[in-house]
Amino acid sequence: PADFRQGIDGLAALCKQRLNCEPRSGTLFVFINRNKTMVRALVYENNGFWLMTKRLSKGKFLGWPTVNTPITSIDAAHLRKLLSGHYTPLK
C-alpha cells in the first residue's frame, strides 16, 4: 500500500526509490491504499504527469496484492477487472 497523502512528487519518488523504476518511462504505476478503498494511478506522458484517483463509495477493491507481494506487471484487461471490483487474483 502507498501513503495517499503523497501527490505526484511523492509517488514518483516511490517509483524510483522503492520500485527501482523510472517514473518518466511512460509506464502506468498503480497504487492501492491500506484499506483497499482507493486506487491511484501515475503515468508520465509527453511533458507531464497524470495522477488519477478512484475512491469507492462502498466496499473494497478485491484481488489486489498484499504488502508482501512482489511488484507485478498486468495487462490492461486485468487492470480493468481489478478496477471494476471483479475478483481476479494476481498470480
Beta strands, then each sheet from edge to edge (+ up, - down):
strand 1: 29-32
strand 2: 38-45
strand 3: 48-55
sheet 1: 1+ 2- 3+
end
